[in-house]
Amino acid sequence: MTVLYLFRCPGSGYSLEYLFAGIRTEMATCGLQTMAVHLPHISRGVRKVWQNLRFVKQLTADVFHITGDVHYAALALPASRTILTIHDCFLLEHNRHRPLRYAVFWLLWYYLPIRRAGVVTAVSEKTRQELIHYVGRVARHVQVIPNGYDPVFKHSEKPFCHTRPTLLQIGTAAHKNVTRLVKAIEGICCTLILVGPLSSDLLSELDKRGITYRNYVDLSRADIIQLYANCDIVTFVSTYEGFGLPILEANAVGRVVLTSDRSPMREVAADAAHLVNPTDTDAIRQGVLRLIRDDRYRQRLLDNGRQNARRFTTALAVQRYREVYNDVSFAHGSTPSFS
């Protein structure tokens, strides 16, 4: 049996690609034959979507796994042999007040792909519940398979820098809540590392607040791992997420986490992060200060983090996906290539 992993066009992001690259590597150790294909076009406009669908229709494999973000690809694949993984409902949440865009995303990215795919998975129960809310009964068969952090994120000892700690922020999109984070740390002696493009408004806010920062884009996996190893605190106070992988990556490396007291982040973090209201700038500020000043509390979170990371490994995700592949293979009349 050969499983083909279908990725969005390069340039659309990199988190999903890294996530499933780890899963694909782990699958190979189980004797599964895999392939990876990227769509040729970024999904902007009807013409590009149509060209992507024509490209997808020519692909061949025993099982197709759409790894996320290009859900509409299911419309051009054999239904019974297609697995669709949905990470969040951000496209619907973000376009609630744009009726035409909302309708297009609802139909092509969610409703029709969910109806067509043989198996649909969500990365969290929160995402599953959102799918039921947005598309109704058709989403009730969605299975939850949580993400697992890549095992390349290994524990790395580093003394905490009290005089000027380094804060690492992965992602700079609007829902990452970076503007409130910047306001919260004004006047705190620290360095903020921002991974992702910076808007003119965010650049203006950084300058206005006098924040010492460094910005990186298009980093390699090795570069990102090094940023985790070099930082003191990982900040992840998003207003919306489908999962929250940076929490686990920080747990695994051994860095303390500040994250939002919202689903699914509080479920992913459990007792291994300091939780704050992401809309309360003062709460974010007090959280940062406590993580800097309270050594015993910080160490407790770090100890809990090592345990928490074990709940969400790539191996566990692979085990669940293997079961799905087996089910699809049996349903299609094939013999699975692994047990």
C-alpha positions as CSV (number, residue, x, y, z in Angstrom):
1,M,0.0,0.0,0.0
2,T,1.2,3.5,-0.9
3,V,0.0,6.6,0.9
4,L,0.3,9.9,-0.9
5,Y,0.5,13.0,1.4
6,L,-0.9,16.0,-0.4
7,F,0.5,19.4,0.7
8,R,-0.5,23.0,-0.1
9,C,1.7,25.0,-2.5
10,P,5.1,26.0,-1.1
11,G,4.9,29.6,0.1
12,S,1.6,29.1,1.8
13,G,3.3,28.3,5.2
14,Y,5.4,25.6,6.6
15,S,4.0,24.3,9.9
16,L,1.8,21.6,8.3
17,E,4.6,20.4,6.1
18,Y,7.0,20.0,9.1
19,L,4.3,18.3,11.1
20,F,3.5,15.6,8.5
21,A,7.2,15.3,7.4
22,G,7.7,13.9,10.9
23,I,4.7,11.6,10.6
24,R,5.8,10.4,7.1
25,T,9.3,9.6,8.5
26,E,7.8,7.6,11.3
27,M,5.6,5.8,8.9
28,A,8.6,4.7,6.8
29,T,9.9,2.9,9.9
30,C,6.7,0.8,9.9
31,G,7.3,-0.4,6.4
32,L,4.7,1.9,4.7
33,Q,5.5,3.3,1.3
34,T,4.8,7.0,1.2
35,M,4.9,9.9,-1.4
36,A,4.6,13.6,-0.9
37,V,3.2,16.0,-3.5
38,H,2.7,19.8,-3.3
39,L,0.0,21.5,-5.2
40,P,1.4,23.7,-8.0
41,H,-0.6,26.9,-7.1
42,I,-1.4,28.9,-4.0
43,S,-5.1,28.8,-3.6
44,R,-6.0,32.3,-4.5
45,G,-8.9,32.7,-6.9
46,V,-11.1,30.3,-8.7
47,R,-8.7,29.8,-11.6
48,K,-5.8,28.6,-9.3
49,V,-8.2,26.4,-7.4
50,W,-9.4,24.9,-10.6
51,Q,-5.8,24.3,-11.9
52,N,-5.0,22.6,-8.6
53,L,-8.0,20.3,-8.9
54,R,-6.9,19.3,-12.5
55,F,-3.5,18.5,-11.1
56,V,-4.8,16.4,-8.3
57,K,-7.1,14.4,-10.5
58,Q,-4.0,13.0,-12.3
59,L,-2.4,11.6,-9.1
60,T,-2.3,7.9,-8.4
61,A,-1.9,6.1,-5.1
62,D,-3.7,3.5,-2.9
63,V,-4.6,6.0,-0.2
64,F,-4.6,9.8,-0.4
65,H,-4.1,11.9,2.7
66,I,-4.8,15.7,2.4
67,T,-2.7,17.1,5.2
68,G,-4.7,20.3,5.6
69,D,-5.5,23.8,4.3
70,V,-6.4,22.6,0.8
71,H,-9.5,20.6,1.8
72,Y,-11.1,21.2,-1.7
73,A,-8.6,18.7,-3.2
74,A,-10.9,15.9,-1.9
75,L,-13.3,16.9,-4.7
76,A,-10.9,15.5,-7.3
77,L,-9.8,12.4,-5.5
78,P,-11.5,8.9,-5.1
79,A,-13.8,9.4,-2.2
80,S,-13.3,6.0,-0.5
81,R,-9.5,6.3,-0.6
82,T,-9.2,9.9,0.6
83,I,-8.4,11.0,4.1
84,L,-8.8,14.7,5.0
85,T,-7.2,16.2,8.0
86,I,-8.7,19.6,9.2
87,H,-6.7,21.7,11.6
88,D,-9.1,24.5,12.3
89,C,-12.0,26.6,11.1
90,F,-10.1,29.8,10.8
91,L,-11.2,30.5,7.3
92,L,-14.8,30.5,8.4
93,E,-14.1,32.3,11.7
94,H,-12.1,35.0,9.9
95,N,-14.7,35.6,7.1
96,R,-17.9,35.6,9.2
97,H,-18.6,39.2,8.2
98,R,-17.8,38.7,4.5
99,P,-20.8,36.8,3.2
100,L,-19.5,35.9,-0.3
101,R,-16.0,34.8,0.9
102,Y,-17.6,32.9,3.8
103,A,-20.0,31.0,1.4
104,V,-17.1,30.0,-0.9
105,F,-14.9,28.7,1.9
106,W,-17.9,27.0,3.6
107,L,-18.8,25.2,0.4
108,L,-15.4,24.3,-1.1
109,W,-13.2,24.1,1.9
110,Y,-15.5,22.4,4.4
111,Y,-19.0,21.2,3.5
112,L,-18.3,19.4,0.2
113,P,-14.9,18.0,1.1
114,I,-16.2,16.7,4.4
115,R,-19.1,15.0,2.6
116,R,-16.9,13.5,0.0
117,A,-13.8,12.3,1.9
118,G,-13.8,8.7,3.0
119,V,-12.4,9.6,6.4
120,V,-12.2,13.1,8.0
121,T,-10.0,13.8,11.0
122,A,-9.6,16.9,13.2
123,V,-6.6,17.7,15.3
124,S,-8.6,18.6,18.4
125,E,-12.0,18.1,19.9
126,K,-12.4,21.9,19.7
127,T,-12.0,21.8,15.9
128,R,-14.4,18.8,15.7
129,Q,-17.0,20.8,17.6
130,E,-16.5,23.8,15.4
131,L,-17.0,21.7,12.3
132,I,-20.3,20.4,13.7
133,H,-21.3,24.0,14.5
134,Y,-20.5,25.3,11.1
135,V,-21.5,22.4,8.7
136,G,-23.9,20.5,10.8
137,R,-24.6,16.7,11.0
138,V,-22.2,15.9,8.2
139,A,-19.3,16.5,10.5
140,R,-20.4,14.2,13.3
141,H,-18.4,11.3,11.9
142,V,-15.1,13.3,12.1
143,Q,-12.5,11.5,14.2
144,V,-10.1,13.4,16.5
145,I,-6.4,12.6,16.0
146,P,-4.3,15.1,18.0
147,N,-1.0,16.4,16.6
148,G,2.3,15.2,17.9
149,Y,5.4,17.2,18.2
150,D,8.4,16.2,16.0
151,P,11.0,14.1,18.0
152,V,13.7,16.4,16.6
153,F,12.7,18.8,19.4
154,K,14.8,17.4,22.2
155,H,15.5,18.6,25.8
156,S,18.2,21.2,25.9
157,E,19.5,22.6,29.2
158,K,19.9,26.3,29.5
159,P,20.2,28.6,32.6
160,F,17.4,31.1,32.7
161,C,18.5,34.6,32.0
162,H,16.9,36.9,34.6
163,T,18.5,40.1,33.5
164,R,17.3,40.1,29.9
165,P,15.2,37.0,29.1
166,T,14.5,36.1,25.5
167,L,10.8,35.6,24.6
168,L,10.1,33.5,21.5
169,Q,6.9,34.1,19.5
170,I,6.1,31.6,16.7
171,G,3.7,33.2,14.2
172,T,2.7,36.8,13.6
173,A,-0.8,36.6,12.0
174,A,-3.6,38.6,13.6
175,H,-5.0,35.8,15.7
176,K,-1.5,35.2,17.2
177,N,-2.3,38.4,19.3
178,V,1.2,39.8,19.0
179,T,0.0,43.4,19.3
180,R,-1.3,42.8,22.8
181,L,1.9,40.9,23.7
182,V,4.0,43.8,22.5
183,K,1.9,46.2,24.7
184,A,2.2,43.9,27.6
185,I,6.0,43.7,27.7
186,E,6.6,47.4,27.3
187,G,9.1,48.5,29.9
188,I,10.2,44.9,30.7
189,C,13.9,44.3,30.0
190,C,13.7,41.5,27.5
191,T,14.3,40.6,23.8
192,L,11.4,39.5,21.7
193,I,12.0,37.0,18.9
194,L,9.3,37.1,16.2
195,V,9.0,34.3,13.6
196,G,6.9,35.4,10.7
197,P,6.3,38.5,8.6
198,L,5.7,41.8,10.3
199,S,2.9,44.1,9.2
200,S,3.5,47.9,9.1
201,D,1.1,48.3,12.0
202,L,3.1,45.8,14.1
203,L,6.4,47.4,13.2
204,S,5.0,50.7,14.3
205,E,3.8,49.2,17.6
206,L,7.2,47.7,18.3
207,D,8.9,51.0,17.6
208,K,6.4,53.0,19.7
209,R,6.7,50.6,22.7
210,G,10.5,50.6,22.5
211,I,10.7,46.8,22.2
212,T,14.1,45.2,21.6
213,Y,13.3,42.5,19.0
214,R,14.6,40.3,16.2
215,N,12.5,39.1,13.3
216,Y,13.0,36.0,11.2
217,V,11.1,34.5,8.2
218,D,11.4,31.4,6.0
219,L,13.6,29.6,8.6
220,S,14.7,26.0,8.3
221,R,13.6,23.4,10.8
222,A,17.1,23.4,12.3
223,D,16.9,27.2,12.7
224,I,13.6,27.1,14.5
225,I,14.8,24.4,16.9
226,Q,17.8,26.6,17.7
227,L,15.6,29.5,18.5
228,Y,13.7,27.3,21.0
229,A,17.0,26.2,22.5
230,N,18.2,29.8,22.8
231,C,15.1,31.4,24.3
232,D,13.9,31.6,27.9
233,I,10.1,31.9,27.5
234,V,7.8,30.8,24.7
235,T,4.8,33.0,24.3
236,F,1.7,31.7,22.6
237,V,-1.2,33.9,23.7
238,S,-3.3,33.4,20.5
239,T,-7.0,34.4,20.4
240,Y,-7.7,31.5,18.1
241,E,-6.0,28.2,17.4
242,G,-6.9,24.7,16.1
243,F,-4.3,23.0,18.3
244,G,-1.2,24.7,19.6
245,L,1.9,22.8,18.6
246,P,4.5,25.4,19.9
247,I,3.3,24.6,23.4
248,L,4.5,21.0,23.1
249,E,7.6,21.9,21.2
250,A,8.6,24.2,24.1
251,N,7.7,21.5,26.6
252,A,9.9,19.0,24.8
253,V,12.9,21.4,24.6
254,G,12.5,22.5,28.2
255,R,11.3,26.1,27.9
256,V,8.5,27.6,30.0
257,V,5.3,28.6,28.2
258,L,2.9,31.5,28.5
259,T,-0.4,30.6,26.6
260,S,-4.1,31.4,26.4
261,D,-6.7,30.1,28.8
262,R,-8.8,29.0,25.8
263,S,-9.5,25.8,24.1
264,P,-7.7,23.9,22.7
265,M,-4.6,25.6,24.2
266,R,-5.5,25.0,27.8
267,E,-6.2,21.3,27.1
268,V,-2.9,20.9,25.2
269,A,-0.9,22.7,27.9
270,A,-2.7,21.1,30.9
271,D,-0.6,22.1,33.9
272,A,2.6,22.7,31.9
273,A,2.1,26.4,31.0
274,H,1.0,29.6,32.6
275,L,-2.5,30.4,31.3
276,V,-3.8,33.9,30.7
277,N,-6.8,35.7,29.3
278,P,-5.4,36.6,25.8
279,T,-7.6,39.8,25.6
280,D,-6.3,41.1,28.9
281,T,-3.0,42.9,28.3
282,D,-2.3,43.3,32.0
283,A,-2.8,39.6,32.6
284,I,-0.3,38.8,29.8
285,R,2.2,41.3,31.4
286,Q,1.8,39.8,34.9
287,G,2.3,36.3,33.4
288,V,5.6,37.3,31.8
289,L,6.8,38.9,35.0
290,R,5.9,35.9,37.1
291,L,7.7,33.5,34.8
292,I,10.8,35.8,35.0
293,R,10.7,36.3,38.8
294,D,9.2,33.1,40.3
295,D,11.9,30.5,40.0
296,R,10.1,27.7,41.8
297,Y,6.9,28.2,39.8
298,R,8.8,28.3,36.6
299,Q,10.6,25.1,37.4
300,R,7.4,23.4,38.3
301,L,6.0,24.2,34.9
302,L,9.2,23.0,33.2
303,D,8.9,19.6,35.1
304,N,5.3,19.3,34.2
305,G,6.2,20.1,30.6
306,R,8.4,17.1,30.1
307,Q,5.5,14.9,31.3
308,N,3.0,16.7,29.2
309,A,5.0,16.4,26.0
310,R,4.7,12.6,26.3
311,R,1.0,12.8,25.8
312,F,1.4,14.2,22.2
313,T,4.2,12.4,20.4
314,T,4.5,11.8,16.7
315,A,4.5,8.0,17.4
316,L,1.1,8.2,19.0
317,A,-0.3,10.2,16.0
318,V,1.2,7.7,13.6
319,Q,-0.4,4.8,15.5
320,R,-3.8,6.5,15.0
321,Y,-3.3,7.3,11.4
322,R,-2.1,3.7,10.7
323,E,-5.4,2.5,12.0
324,V,-7.2,4.8,9.6
325,Y,-5.1,3.7,6.7
326,N,-5.8,0.0,7.6
327,D,-9.5,0.7,7.7
328,V,-9.5,2.5,4.3
329,S,-7.3,-0.3,2.8
330,F,-9.7,-3.0,4.0
331,A,-12.7,-1.1,2.8
332,H,-11.2,-0.7,-0.6
333,G,-10.4,-4.4,-0.8
334,S,-6.6,-4.1,-0.4
335,T,-4.3,-5.8,2.0
336,P,-2.5,-3.4,4.4
337,S,1.3,-3.4,4.1
338,F,1.8,-3.2,7.8
339,S,0.1,-4.2,11.0
